[in-house]
């Protein structure tokens, strides 16, 4: 997998970091690594939960100084079955 896409959500409070991630992930065409950088510690719980509910993969979370970096592998939306 190539270098990650970075989604800068610093200064945004819940639920905006998750909403921005969802907007980005909705348009991926293949598995894509995304690093969400946030200042709201709520992302440490919110993003892994969002991944479980929406079929994406939470790769890692870490705190670097006053920022939280959450790495996600976004999976493209499933195509509807042909009838």
mmCIF file of the N, C-alpha and C atoms, coordinates in Angstrom:
data_MODEL
# 
_entry.id   MODEL 
# 
loop_
_atom_site.group_PDB 
_atom_site.id 
_atom_site.type_symbol 
_atom_site.label_atom_id 
_atom_site.label_alt_id 
_atom_site.label_comp_id 
_atom_site.label_asym_id 
_atom_site.label_entity_id 
_atom_site.label_seq_id 
_atom_site.pdbx_PDB_ins_code 
_atom_site.Cartn_x 
_atom_site.Cartn_y 
_atom_site.Cartn_z 
_atom_site.occupancy 
_atom_site.B_iso_or_equiv 
_atom_site.pdbx_formal_charge 
_atom_site.auth_seq_id 
_atom_site.auth_comp_id 
_atom_site.auth_asym_id 
_atom_site.auth_atom_id 
_atom_site.pdbx_PDB_model_num 
ATOM 1   N N  . UNK A 1 1  ? 0.846   -1.179 0.000   1.00 0.00 ? 1  UNK A N  1 
ATOM 2   C CA . UNK A 1 1  ? 0.000   0.000  0.000   1.00 0.00 ? 1  UNK A CA 1 
ATOM 3   C C  . UNK A 1 1  ? 0.886   1.234  0.000   1.00 0.00 ? 1  UNK A C  1 
ATOM 4   N N  . UNK A 1 2  ? 0.536   2.219  -0.761  1.00 0.00 ? 2  UNK A N  1 
ATOM 5   C CA . UNK A 1 2  ? 1.333   3.442  -0.870  1.00 0.00 ? 2  UNK A CA 1 
ATOM 6   C C  . UNK A 1 2  ? 1.184   4.285  0.388   1.00 0.00 ? 2  UNK A C  1 
ATOM 7   N N  . UNK A 1 3  ? 1.790   5.469  0.364   1.00 0.00 ? 3  UNK A N  1 
ATOM 8   C CA . UNK A 1 3  ? 1.735   6.340  1.528   1.00 0.00 ? 3  UNK A CA 1 
ATOM 9   C C  . UNK A 1 3  ? 0.274   6.696  1.836   1.00 0.00 ? 3  UNK A C  1 
ATOM 10  N N  . UNK A 1 4  ? 0.036   6.987  3.099   1.00 0.00 ? 4  UNK A N  1 
ATOM 11  C CA . UNK A 1 4  ? -1.316  7.250  3.562   1.00 0.00 ? 4  UNK A CA 1 
ATOM 12  C C  . UNK A 1 4  ? -1.794  8.635  3.151   1.00 0.00 ? 4  UNK A C  1 
ATOM 13  N N  . UNK A 1 5  ? -3.083  8.753  3.010   1.00 0.00 ? 5  UNK A N  1 
ATOM 14  C CA . UNK A 1 5  ? -3.726  10.048 2.852   1.00 0.00 ? 5  UNK A CA 1 
ATOM 15  C C  . UNK A 1 5  ? -3.852  10.638 4.251   1.00 0.00 ? 5  UNK A C  1 
ATOM 16  N N  . UNK A 1 6  ? -3.642  11.919 4.387   1.00 0.00 ? 6  UNK A N  1 
ATOM 17  C CA . UNK A 1 6  ? -3.748  12.570 5.690   1.00 0.00 ? 6  UNK A CA 1 
ATOM 18  C C  . UNK A 1 6  ? -4.989  13.439 5.701   1.00 0.00 ? 6  UNK A C  1 
ATOM 19  N N  . UNK A 1 7  ? -5.793  13.255 6.719   1.00 0.00 ? 7  UNK A N  1 
ATOM 20  C CA . UNK A 1 7  ? -7.008  14.029 6.910   1.00 0.00 ? 7  UNK A CA 1 
ATOM 21  C C  . UNK A 1 7  ? -6.811  14.868 8.171   1.00 0.00 ? 7  UNK A C  1 
ATOM 22  N N  . UNK A 1 8  ? -6.590  16.161 7.987   1.00 0.00 ? 8  UNK A N  1 
ATOM 23  C CA . UNK A 1 8  ? -6.312  17.067 9.105   1.00 0.00 ? 8  UNK A CA 1 
ATOM 24  C C  . UNK A 1 8  ? -7.624  17.583 9.677   1.00 0.00 ? 8  UNK A C  1 
ATOM 25  N N  . UNK A 1 9  ? -7.959  17.115 10.882  1.00 0.00 ? 9  UNK A N  1 
ATOM 26  C CA . UNK A 1 9  ? -9.185  17.573 11.544  1.00 0.00 ? 9  UNK A CA 1 
ATOM 27  C C  . UNK A 1 9  ? -8.861  18.304 12.846  1.00 0.00 ? 9  UNK A C  1 
ATOM 28  N N  . UNK A 1 10 ? -7.637  18.815 12.938  1.00 0.00 ? 10 UNK A N  1 
ATOM 29  C CA . UNK A 1 10 ? -7.248  19.535 14.157  1.00 0.00 ? 10 UNK A CA 1 
ATOM 30  C C  . UNK A 1 10 ? -8.189  20.707 14.392  1.00 0.00 ? 10 UNK A C  1 
ATOM 31  N N  . UNK A 1 11 ? -8.597  20.873 15.649  1.00 0.00 ? 11 UNK A N  1 
ATOM 32  C CA . UNK A 1 11 ? -9.484  21.965 16.025  1.00 0.00 ? 11 UNK A CA 1 
ATOM 33  C C  . UNK A 1 11 ? -10.960 21.634 15.899  1.00 0.00 ? 11 UNK A C  1 
ATOM 34  N N  . UNK A 1 12 ? -11.284 20.512 15.252  1.00 0.00 ? 12 UNK A N  1 
ATOM 35  C CA . UNK A 1 12 ? -12.683 20.117 15.107  1.00 0.00 ? 12 UNK A CA 1 
ATOM 36  C C  . UNK A 1 12 ? -13.083 19.209 16.268  1.00 0.00 ? 12 UNK A C  1 
ATOM 37  N N  . UNK A 1 13 ? -14.290 19.396 16.755  1.00 0.00 ? 13 UNK A N  1 
ATOM 38  C CA . UNK A 1 13 ? -14.794 18.574 17.850  1.00 0.00 ? 13 UNK A CA 1 
ATOM 39  C C  . UNK A 1 13 ? -15.750 17.526 17.307  1.00 0.00 ? 13 UNK A C  1 
ATOM 40  N N  . UNK A 1 14 ? -15.932 16.471 18.086  1.00 0.00 ? 14 UNK A N  1 
ATOM 41  C CA . UNK A 1 14 ? -16.853 15.399 17.755  1.00 0.00 ? 14 UNK A CA 1 
ATOM 42  C C  . UNK A 1 14 ? -18.217 15.983 17.426  1.00 0.00 ? 14 UNK A C  1 
ATOM 43  N N  . UNK A 1 15 ? -18.840 15.520 16.387  1.00 0.00 ? 15 UNK A N  1 
ATOM 44  C CA . UNK A 1 15 ? -18.546 14.364 15.535  1.00 0.00 ? 15 UNK A CA 1 
ATOM 45  C C  . UNK A 1 15 ? -17.849 14.734 14.230  1.00 0.00 ? 15 UNK A C  1 
ATOM 46  N N  . UNK A 1 16 ? -17.361 15.969 14.091  1.00 0.00 ? 16 UNK A N  1 
ATOM 47  C CA . UNK A 1 16 ? -16.826 16.409 12.798  1.00 0.00 ? 16 UNK A CA 1 
ATOM 48  C C  . UNK A 1 16 ? -15.646 15.580 12.275  1.00 0.00 ? 16 UNK A C  1 
ATOM 49  N N  . UNK A 1 17 ? -14.672 15.159 13.104  1.00 0.00 ? 17 UNK A N  1 
ATOM 50  C CA . UNK A 1 17 ? -13.602 14.320 12.532  1.00 0.00 ? 17 UNK A CA 1 
ATOM 51  C C  . UNK A 1 17 ? -14.133 13.036 11.887  1.00 0.00 ? 17 UNK A C  1 
ATOM 52  N N  . UNK A 1 18 ? -15.116 12.420 12.523  1.00 0.00 ? 18 UNK A N  1 
ATOM 53  C CA . UNK A 1 18 ? -15.690 11.188 11.968  1.00 0.00 ? 18 UNK A CA 1 
ATOM 54  C C  . UNK A 1 18 ? -16.479 11.495 10.692  1.00 0.00 ? 18 UNK A C  1 
ATOM 55  N N  . UNK A 1 19 ? -17.192 12.602 10.683  1.00 0.00 ? 19 UNK A N  1 
ATOM 56  C CA . UNK A 1 19 ? -17.945 12.980 9.484   1.00 0.00 ? 19 UNK A CA 1 
ATOM 57  C C  . UNK A 1 19 ? -16.998 13.232 8.312   1.00 0.00 ? 19 UNK A C  1 
ATOM 58  N N  . UNK A 1 20 ? -15.903 13.915 8.556   1.00 0.00 ? 20 UNK A N  1 
ATOM 59  C CA . UNK A 1 20 ? -14.920 14.162 7.485   1.00 0.00 ? 20 UNK A CA 1 
ATOM 60  C C  . UNK A 1 20 ? -14.330 12.852 6.977   1.00 0.00 ? 20 UNK A C  1 
ATOM 61  N N  . UNK A 1 21 ? -14.024 11.940 7.908   1.00 0.00 ? 21 UNK A N  1 
ATOM 62  C CA . UNK A 1 21 ? -13.498 10.631 7.512   1.00 0.00 ? 21 UNK A CA 1 
ATOM 63  C C  . UNK A 1 21 ? -14.535 9.880  6.672   1.00 0.00 ? 21 UNK A C  1 
ATOM 64  N N  . UNK A 1 22 ? -15.775 9.909  7.084   1.00 0.00 ? 22 UNK A N  1 
ATOM 65  C CA . UNK A 1 22 ? -16.829 9.217  6.345   1.00 0.00 ? 22 UNK A CA 1 
ATOM 66  C C  . UNK A 1 22 ? -16.981 9.788  4.940   1.00 0.00 ? 22 UNK A C  1 
ATOM 67  N N  . UNK A 1 23 ? -16.931 11.110 4.817   1.00 0.00 ? 23 UNK A N  1 
ATOM 68  C CA . UNK A 1 23 ? -17.030 11.741 3.495   1.00 0.00 ? 23 UNK A CA 1 
ATOM 69  C C  . UNK A 1 23 ? -15.886 11.300 2.593   1.00 0.00 ? 23 UNK A C  1 
ATOM 70  N N  . UNK A 1 24 ? -14.677 11.235 3.150   1.00 0.00 ? 24 UNK A N  1 
ATOM 71  C CA . UNK A 1 24 ? -13.512 10.815 2.371   1.00 0.00 ? 24 UNK A CA 1 
ATOM 72  C C  . UNK A 1 24 ? -13.642 9.343  1.973   1.00 0.00 ? 24 UNK A C  1 
ATOM 73  N N  . UNK A 1 25 ? -13.976 8.491  2.946   1.00 0.00 ? 25 UNK A N  1 
ATOM 74  C CA . UNK A 1 25 ? -14.021 7.042  2.709   1.00 0.00 ? 25 UNK A CA 1 
ATOM 75  C C  . UNK A 1 25 ? -15.102 6.661  1.717   1.00 0.00 ? 25 UNK A C  1 
ATOM 76  N N  . UNK A 1 26 ? -16.141 7.440  1.633   1.00 0.00 ? 26 UNK A N  1 
ATOM 77  C CA . UNK A 1 26 ? -17.254 7.150  0.718   1.00 0.00 ? 26 UNK A CA 1 
ATOM 78  C C  . UNK A 1 26 ? -16.794 7.126  -0.742  1.00 0.00 ? 26 UNK A C  1 
ATOM 79  N N  . UNK A 1 27 ? -15.683 7.805  -1.044  1.00 0.00 ? 27 UNK A N  1 
ATOM 80  C CA . UNK A 1 27 ? -15.250 7.947  -2.431  1.00 0.00 ? 27 UNK A CA 1 
ATOM 81  C C  . UNK A 1 27 ? -14.010 7.134  -2.798  1.00 0.00 ? 27 UNK A C  1 
ATOM 82  N N  . UNK A 1 28 ? -13.530 6.269  -1.889  1.00 0.00 ? 28 UNK A N  1 
ATOM 83  C CA . UNK A 1 28 ? -12.349 5.479  -2.242  1.00 0.00 ? 28 UNK A CA 1 
ATOM 84  C C  . UNK A 1 28 ? -12.736 4.403  -3.243  1.00 0.00 ? 28 UNK A C  1 
ATOM 85  N N  . UNK A 1 29 ? -11.833 4.140  -4.186  1.00 0.00 ? 29 UNK A N  1 
ATOM 86  C CA . UNK A 1 29 ? -12.092 3.139  -5.217  1.00 0.00 ? 29 UNK A CA 1 
ATOM 87  C C  . UNK A 1 29 ? -11.362 1.827  -4.955  1.00 0.00 ? 29 UNK A C  1 
ATOM 88  N N  . UNK A 1 30 ? -10.412 1.845  -4.029  1.00 0.00 ? 30 UNK A N  1 
ATOM 89  C CA . UNK A 1 30 ? -9.690  0.642  -3.613  1.00 0.00 ? 30 UNK A CA 1 
ATOM 90  C C  . UNK A 1 30 ? -9.284  0.848  -2.169  1.00 0.00 ? 30 UNK A C  1 
ATOM 91  N N  . UNK A 1 31 ? -8.802  -0.218 -1.516  1.00 0.00 ? 31 UNK A N  1 
ATOM 92  C CA . UNK A 1 31 ? -8.390  -0.071 -0.116  1.00 0.00 ? 31 UNK A CA 1 
ATOM 93  C C  . UNK A 1 31 ? -7.408  1.084  -0.008  1.00 0.00 ? 31 UNK A C  1 
ATOM 94  N N  . UNK A 1 32 ? -7.680  1.983  0.909   1.00 0.00 ? 32 UNK A N  1 
ATOM 95  C CA . UNK A 1 32 ? -6.903  3.207  1.030   1.00 0.00 ? 32 UNK A CA 1 
ATOM 96  C C  . UNK A 1 32 ? -6.582  3.464  2.487   1.00 0.00 ? 32 UNK A C  1 
ATOM 97  N N  . UNK A 1 33 ? -5.326  3.743  2.767   1.00 0.00 ? 33 UNK A N  1 
ATOM 98  C CA . UNK A 1 33 ? -4.920  4.065  4.124   1.00 0.00 ? 33 UNK A CA 1 
ATOM 99  C C  . UNK A 1 33 ? -5.111  5.558  4.363   1.00 0.00 ? 33 UNK A C  1 
ATOM 100 N N  . UNK A 1 34 ? -5.732  5.881  5.476   1.00 0.00 ? 34 UNK A N  1 
ATOM 101 C CA . UNK A 1 34 ? -6.006  7.269  5.846   1.00 0.00 ? 34 UNK A CA 1 
ATOM 102 C C  . UNK A 1 34 ? -5.512  7.482  7.265   1.00 0.00 ? 34 UNK A C  1 
ATOM 103 N N  . UNK A 1 35 ? -4.780  8.562  7.494   1.00 0.00 ? 35 UNK A N  1 
ATOM 104 C CA . UNK A 1 35 ? -4.383  8.948  8.838   1.00 0.00 ? 35 UNK A CA 1 
ATOM 105 C C  . UNK A 1 35 ? -5.167  10.200 9.194   1.00 0.00 ? 35 UNK A C  1 
ATOM 106 N N  . UNK A 1 36 ? -5.993  10.081 10.233  1.00 0.00 ? 36 UNK A N  1 
ATOM 107 C CA . UNK A 1 36 ? -6.761  11.219 10.727  1.00 0.00 ? 36 UNK A CA 1 
ATOM 108 C C  . UNK A 1 36 ? -5.940  11.853 11.846  1.00 0.00 ? 36 UNK A C  1 
ATOM 109 N N  . UNK A 1 37 ? -5.644  13.132 11.704  1.00 0.00 ? 37 UNK A N  1 
ATOM 110 C CA . UNK A 1 37 ? -4.930  13.875 12.742  1.00 0.00 ? 37 UNK A CA 1 
ATOM 111 C C  . UNK A 1 37 ? -5.948  14.784 13.411  1.00 0.00 ? 37 UNK A C  1 
ATOM 112 N N  . UNK A 1 38 ? -6.089  14.634 14.723  1.00 0.00 ? 38 UNK A N  1 
ATOM 113 C CA . UNK A 1 38 ? -7.119  15.370 15.451  1.00 0.00 ? 38 UNK A CA 1 
ATOM 114 C C  . UNK A 1 38 ? -6.568  15.885 16.772  1.00 0.00 ? 38 UNK A C  1 
ATOM 115 N N  . UNK A 1 39 ? -7.250  16.868 17.326  1.00 0.00 ? 39 UNK A N  1 
ATOM 116 C CA . UNK A 1 39 ? -6.930  17.361 18.663  1.00 0.00 ? 39 UNK A CA 1 
ATOM 117 C C  . UNK A 1 39 ? -7.999  16.947 19.671  1.00 0.00 ? 39 UNK A C  1 
ATOM 118 N N  . UNK A 1 40 ? -9.102  16.389 19.197  1.00 0.00 ? 40 UNK A N  1 
ATOM 119 C CA . UNK A 1 40 ? -10.180 15.915 20.067  1.00 0.00 ? 40 UNK A CA 1 
ATOM 120 C C  . UNK A 1 40 ? -9.895  14.463 20.447  1.00 0.00 ? 40 UNK A C  1 
ATOM 121 N N  . UNK A 1 41 ? -9.666  14.180 21.743  1.00 0.00 ? 41 UNK A N  1 
ATOM 122 C CA . UNK A 1 41 ? -9.346  12.801 22.146  1.00 0.00 ? 41 UNK A CA 1 
ATOM 123 C C  . UNK A 1 41 ? -10.494 11.826 21.905  1.00 0.00 ? 41 UNK A C  1 
ATOM 124 N N  . UNK A 1 42 ? -11.685 12.329 21.630  1.00 0.00 ? 42 UNK A N  1 
ATOM 125 C CA . UNK A 1 42 ? -12.814 11.449 21.351  1.00 0.00 ? 42 UNK A CA 1 
ATOM 126 C C  . UNK A 1 42 ? -12.605 10.561 20.139  1.00 0.00 ? 42 UNK A C  1 
ATOM 127 N N  . UNK A 1 43 ? -11.710 10.967 19.222  1.00 0.00 ? 43 UNK A N  1 
ATOM 128 C CA . UNK A 1 43 ? -11.469 10.148 18.027  1.00 0.00 ? 43 UNK A CA 1 
ATOM 129 C C  . UNK A 1 43 ? -10.897 8.785  18.380  1.00 0.00 ? 43 UNK A C  1 
ATOM 130 N N  . UNK A 1 44 ? -10.246 8.674  19.542  1.00 0.00 ? 44 UNK A N  1 
ATOM 131 C CA . UNK A 1 44 ? -9.645  7.394  19.933  1.00 0.00 ? 44 UNK A CA 1 
ATOM 132 C C  . UNK A 1 44 ? -10.701 6.311  20.140  1.00 0.00 ? 44 UNK A C  1 
ATOM 133 N N  . UNK A 1 45 ? -11.905 6.692  20.499  1.00 0.00 ? 45 UNK A N  1 
ATOM 134 C CA . UNK A 1 45 ? -13.003 5.739  20.635  1.00 0.00 ? 45 UNK A CA 1 
ATOM 135 C C  . UNK A 1 45 ? -13.942 5.801  19.444  1.00 0.00 ? 45 UNK A C  1 
ATOM 136 N N  . UNK A 1 46 ? -14.188 7.018  18.940  1.00 0.00 ? 46 UNK A N  1 
ATOM 137 C CA . UNK A 1 46 ? -15.190 7.200  17.895  1.00 0.00 ? 46 UNK A CA 1 
ATOM 138 C C  . UNK A 1 46 ? -14.798 6.569  16.563  1.00 0.00 ? 46 UNK A C  1 
ATOM 139 N N  . UNK A 1 47 ? -13.543 6.743  16.148  1.00 0.00 ? 47 UNK A N  1 
ATOM 140 C CA . UNK A 1 47 ? -13.144 6.220  14.832  1.00 0.00 ? 47 UNK A CA 1 
ATOM 141 C C  . UNK A 1 47 ? -13.093 4.695  14.807  1.00 0.00 ? 47 UNK A C  1 
ATOM 142 N N  . UNK A 1 48 ? -12.523 4.023  15.832  1.00 0.00 ? 48 UNK A N  1 
ATOM 143 C CA . UNK A 1 48 ? -12.590 2.553  15.801  1.00 0.00 ? 48 UNK A CA 1 
ATOM 144 C C  . UNK A 1 48 ? -14.033 2.024  15.785  1.00 0.00 ? 48 UNK A C  1 
ATOM 145 N N  . UNK A 1 49 ? -14.937 2.691  16.516  1.00 0.00 ? 49 UNK A N  1 
ATOM 146 C CA . UNK A 1 49 ? -16.349 2.282  16.498  1.00 0.00 ? 49 UNK A CA 1 
ATOM 147 C C  . UNK A 1 49 ? -16.948 2.474  15.112  1.00 0.00 ? 49 UNK A C  1 
ATOM 148 N N  . UNK A 1 50 ? -16.651 3.618  14.493  1.00 0.00 ? 50 UNK A N  1 
ATOM 149 C CA . UNK A 1 50 ? -17.141 3.893  13.145  1.00 0.00 ? 50 UNK A CA 1 
ATOM 150 C C  . UNK A 1 50 ? -16.635 2.822  12.178  1.00 0.00 ? 50 UNK A C  1 
ATOM 151 N N  . UNK A 1 51 ? -15.369 2.438  12.317  1.00 0.00 ? 51 UNK A N  1 
ATOM 152 C CA . UNK A 1 51 ? -14.803 1.395  11.439  1.00 0.00 ? 51 UNK A CA 1 
ATOM 153 C C  . UNK A 1 51 ? -15.574 0.093  11.579  1.00 0.00 ? 51 UNK A C  1 
ATOM 154 N N  . UNK A 1 52 ? -15.837 -0.340 12.821  1.00 0.00 ? 52 UNK A N  1 
ATOM 155 C CA . UNK A 1 52 ? -16.564 -1.595 13.039  1.00 0.00 ? 52 UNK A CA 1 
ATOM 156 C C  . UNK A 1 52 ? -17.952 -1.556 12.397  1.00 0.00 ? 52 UNK A C  1 
ATOM 157 N N  . UNK A 1 53 ? -18.654 -0.461 12.555  1.00 0.00 ? 53 UNK A N  1 
ATOM 158 C CA . UNK A 1 53 ? -20.018 -0.337 12.049  1.00 0.00 ? 53 UNK A CA 1 
ATOM 159 C C  . UNK A 1 53 ? -20.046 -0.284 10.517  1.00 0.00 ? 53 UNK A C  1 
ATOM 160 N N  . UNK A 1 54 ? -19.017 0.331  9.914   1.00 0.00 ? 54 UNK A N  1 
ATOM 161 C CA . UNK A 1 54 ? -19.038 0.593  8.474   1.00 0.00 ? 54 UNK A CA 1 
ATOM 162 C C  . UNK A 1 54 ? -18.136 -0.308 7.640   1.00 0.00 ? 54 UNK A C  1 
ATOM 163 N N  . UNK A 1 55 ? -17.520 -1.312 8.248   1.00 0.00 ? 55 UNK A N  1 
ATOM 164 C CA . UNK A 1 55 ? -16.746 -2.284 7.483   1.00 0.00 ? 55 UNK A CA 1 
ATOM 165 C C  . UNK A 1 55 ? -15.349 -1.841 7.092   1.00 0.00 ? 55 UNK A C  1 
ATOM 166 N N  . UNK A 1 56 ? -14.811 -0.840 7.776   1.00 0.00 ? 56 UNK A N  1 
ATOM 167 C CA . UNK A 1 56 ? -13.442 -0.400 7.529   1.00 0.00 ? 56 UNK A CA 1 
ATOM 168 C C  . UNK A 1 56 ? -12.534 -0.986 8.613   1.00 0.00 ? 56 UNK A C  1 
ATOM 169 N N  . UNK A 1 57 ? -11.233 -0.806 8.487   1.00 0.00 ? 57 UNK A N  1 
ATOM 170 C CA . UNK A 1 57 ? -10.290 -1.412 9.422   1.00 0.00 ? 57 UNK A CA 1 
ATOM 171 C C  . UNK A 1 57 ? -9.562  -0.326 10.200  1.00 0.00 ? 57 UNK A C  1 
ATOM 172 N N  . UNK A 1 58 ? -9.657  -0.395 11.538  1.00 0.00 ? 58 UNK A N  1 
ATOM 173 C CA . UNK A 1 58 ? -8.866  0.491  12.394  1.00 0.00 ? 58 UNK A CA 1 
ATOM 174 C C  . UNK A 1 58 ? -7.484  -0.142 12.506  1.00 0.00 ? 58 UNK A C  1 
ATOM 175 N N  . UNK A 1 59 ? -6.466  0.551  12.041  1.00 0.00 ? 59 UNK A N  1 
ATOM 176 C CA . UNK A 1 59 ? -5.103  0.008  12.029  1.00 0.00 ? 59 UNK A CA 1 
ATOM 177 C C  . UNK A 1 59 ? -4.374  0.354  13.317  1.00 0.00 ? 59 UNK A C  1 
ATOM 178 N N  . UNK A 1 60 ? -4.392  1.626  13.717  1.00 0.00 ? 60 UNK A N  1 
ATOM 179 C CA . UNK A 1 60 ? -3.682  2.021  14.937  1.00 0.00 ? 60 UNK A CA 1 
ATOM 180 C C  . UNK A 1 60 ? -4.141  3.393  15.402  1.00 0.00 ? 60 UNK A C  1 
ATOM 181 N N  . UNK A 1 61 ? -3.846  3.671  16.663  1.00 0.00 ? 61 UNK A N  1 
ATOM 182 C CA . UNK A 1 61 ? -4.096  4.988  17.243  1.00 0.00 ? 61 UNK A CA 1 
ATOM 183 C C  . UNK A 1 61 ? -2.906  5.334  18.122  1.00 0.00 ? 61 UNK A C  1 
ATOM 184 N N  . UNK A 1 62 ? -2.515  6.601  18.091  1.00 0.00 ? 62 UNK A N  1 
ATOM 185 C CA . UNK A 1 62 ? -1.431  7.035  18.955  1.00 0.00 ? 62 UNK A CA 1 
ATOM 186 C C  . UNK A 1 62 ? -1.559  8.514  19.257  1.00 0.00 ? 62 UNK A C  1 
ATOM 187 N N  . UNK A 1 63 ? -1.010  8.889  20.408  1.00 0.00 ? 63 UNK A N  1 
ATOM 188 C CA . UNK A 1 63 ? -0.984  10.302 20.773  1.00 0.00 ? 63 UNK A CA 1 
ATOM 189 C C  . UNK A 1 63 ? 0.434   10.811 20.561  1.00 0.00 ? 63 UNK A C  1 
ATOM 190 N N  . UNK A 1 64 ? 0.542   11.910 19.820  1.00 0.00 ? 64 UNK A N  1 
ATOM 191 C CA . UNK A 1 64 ? 1.823   12.559 19.572  1.00 0.00 ? 64 UNK A CA 1 
ATOM 192 C C  . UNK A 1 64 ? 1.691   13.995 20.054  1.00 0.00 ? 64 UNK A C  1 
ATOM 193 N N  . UNK A 1 65 ? 2.334   14.307 21.173  1.00 0.00 ? 65 UNK A N  1 
ATOM 194 C CA . UNK A 1 65 ? 2.189   15.612 21.819  1.00 0.00 ? 65 UNK A CA 1 
ATOM 195 C C  . UNK A 1 65 ? 0.707   15.850 22.104  1.00 0.00 ? 65 UNK A C  1 
ATOM 196 N N  . UNK A 1 66 ? 0.118   16.878 21.537  1.00 0.00 ? 66 UNK A N  1 
ATOM 197 C CA . UNK A 1 66 ? -1.289  17.191 21.799  1.00 0.00 ? 66 UNK A CA 1 
ATOM 198 C C  . UNK A 1 66 ? -2.192  16.798 20.628  1.00 0.00 ? 66 UNK A C  1 
ATOM 199 N N  . UNK A 1 67 ? -1.692  15.905 19.792  1.00 0.00 ? 67 UNK A N  1 
ATOM 200 C CA . UNK A 1 67 ? -2.461  15.438 18.643  1.00 0.00 ? 67 UNK A CA 1 
ATOM 201 C C  . UNK A 1 67 ? -2.701  13.940 18.756  1.00 0.00 ? 67 UNK A C  1 
ATOM 202 N N  . UNK A 1 68 ? -3.779  13.505 18.137  1.00 0.00 ? 68 UNK A N  1 
ATOM 203 C CA . UNK A 1 68 ? -4.112  12.091 18.078  1.00 0.00 ? 68 UNK A CA 1 
ATOM 204 C C  . UNK A 1 68 ? -4.094  11.675 16.615  1.00 0.00 ? 68 UNK A C  1 
ATOM 205 N N  . UNK A 1 69 ? -3.347  10.624 16.321  1.00 0.00 ? 69 UNK A N  1 
ATOM 206 C CA . UNK A 1 69 ? -3.227  10.112 14.956  1.00 0.00 ? 69 UNK A CA 1 
ATOM 207 C C  . UNK A 1 69 ? -3.907  8.746  14.921  1.00 0.00 ? 69 UNK A C  1 
ATOM 208 N N  . UNK A 1 70 ? -4.932  8.641  14.106  1.00 0.00 ? 70 UNK A N  1 
ATOM 209 C CA . UNK A 1 70 ? -5.680  7.389  13.984  1.00 0.00 ? 70 UNK A CA 1 
ATOM 210 C C  . UNK A 1 70 ? -5.560  6.921  12.538  1.00 0.00 ? 70 UNK A C  1 
ATOM 211 N N  . UNK A 1 71 ? -5.016  5.725  12.369  1.00 0.00 ? 71 UNK A N  1 
ATOM 212 C CA . UNK A 1 71 ? -4.814  5.172  11.027  1.00 0.00 ? 71 UNK A CA 1 
ATOM 213 C C  . UNK A 1 71 ? -5.932  4.177  10.732  1.00 0.00 ? 71 UNK A C  1 
ATOM 214 N N  . UNK A 1 72 ? -6.530  4.343  9.546   1.00 0.00 ? 72 UNK A N  1 
ATOM 215 C CA . UNK A 1 72 ? -7.665  3.539  9.102   1.00 0.00 ? 72 UNK A CA 1 
ATOM 216 C C  . UNK A 1 72 ? -7.381  3.018  7.704   1.00 0.00 ? 72 UNK A C  1 
ATOM 217 N N  . UNK A 1 73 ? -7.817  1.790  7.426   1.00 0.00 ? 73 UNK A N  1 
ATOM 218 C CA . UNK A 1 73 ? -7.790  1.280  6.054   1.00 0.00 ? 73 UNK A CA 1 
ATOM 219 C C  . UNK A 1 73 ? -9.242  1.287  5.573   1.00 0.00 ? 73 UNK A C  1 
ATOM 220 N N  . UNK A 1 74 ? -9.543  2.214  4.698   1.00 0.00 ? 74 UNK A N  1 
ATOM 221 C CA . UNK A 1 74 ? -10.901 2.349  4.170   1.00 0.00 ? 74 UNK A CA 1 
ATOM 222 C C  . UNK A 1 74 ? -11.101 1.363  3.034   1.00 0.00 ? 74 UNK A C  1 
ATOM 223 N N  . UNK A 1 75 ? -12.230 0.703  3.059   1.00 0.00 ? 75 UNK A N  1 
ATOM 224 C CA . UNK A 1 75 ? -12.579 -0.275 2.049   1.00 0.00 ? 75 UNK A CA 1 
ATOM 225 C C  . UNK A 1 75 ? -13.664 0.346  1.159   1.00 0.00 ? 75 UNK A C  1 
ATOM 226 N N  . UNK A 1 76 ? -13.534 0.196  -0.153  1.00 0.00 ? 76 UNK A N  1 
ATOM 227 C CA . UNK A 1 76 ? -14.541 0.815  -1.038  1.00 0.00 ? 76 UNK A CA 1 
ATOM 228 C C  . UNK A 1 76 ? -15.931 0.255  -0.767  1.00 0.00 ? 76 UNK A C  1 
ATOM 229 N N  . UNK A 1 77 ? -16.932 1.072  -1.044  1.00 0.00 ? 77 UNK A N  1 
ATOM 230 C CA . UNK A 1 77 ? -18.312 0.588  -0.846  1.00 0.00 ? 77 UNK A CA 1 
ATOM 231 C C  . UNK A 1 77 ? -18.588 -0.599 -1.758  1.00 0.00 ? 77 UNK A C  1 
ATOM 232 N N  . UNK A 1 78 ? -19.365 -1.531 -1.228  1.00 0.00 ? 78 UNK A N  1 
ATOM 233 C CA . UNK A 1 78 ? -19.735 -2.709 -2.021  1.00 0.00 ? 78 UNK A CA 1 
ATOM 234 C C  . UNK A 1 78 ? -20.701 -2.301 -3.123  1.00 0.00 ? 78 UNK A C  1 
ATOM 235 N N  . UNK A 1 79 ? -20.525 -2.915 -4.267  1.00 0.00 ? 79 UNK A N  1 
ATOM 236 C CA . UNK A 1 79 ? -21.446 -2.675 -5.383  1.00 0.00 ? 79 UNK A CA 1 
ATOM 237 C C  . UNK A 1 79 ? -22.714 -3.477 -5.140  1.00 0.00 ? 79 UNK A C  1 
ATOM 238 N N  . UNK A 1 80 ? -23.854 -2.913 -5.459  1.00 0.00 ? 80 UNK A N  1 
ATOM 239 C CA . UNK A 1 80 ? -25.099 -3.676 -5.295  1.00 0.00 ? 80 UNK A CA 1 
ATOM 240 C C  . UNK A 1 80 ? -25.091 -4.897 -6.224  1.00 0.00 ? 80 UNK A C  1 
ATOM 241 N N  . UNK A 1 81 ? -25.688 -5.979 -5.752  1.00 0.00 ? 81 UNK A N  1 
ATOM 242 C CA . UNK A 1 81 ? -25.776 -7.180 -6.572  1.00 0.00 ? 81 UNK A CA 1 
ATOM 243 C C  . UNK A 1 81 ? -26.627 -6.905 -7.812  1.00 0.00 ? 81 UNK A C  1 
ATOM 244 N N  . UNK A 1 82 ? -26.182 -7.450 -8.933  1.00 0.00 ? 82 UNK A N  1 
ATOM 245 C CA . UNK A 1 82 ? -26.953 -7.295 -10.164 1.00 0.00 ? 82 UNK A CA 1 
ATOM 246 C C  . UNK A 1 82 ? -28.142 -8.249 -10.124 1.00 0.00 ? 82 UNK A C  1 
ATOM 247 N N  . UNK A 1 83 ? -29.267 -7.774 -10.560 1.00 0.00 ? 83 UNK A N  1 
ATOM 248 C CA . UNK A 1 83 ? -30.479 -8.598 -10.547 1.00 0.00 ? 83 UNK A CA 1 
ATOM 249 C C  . UNK A 1 83 ? -30.747 -9.166 -11.912 1.00 0.00 ? 83 UNK A C  1 
# 
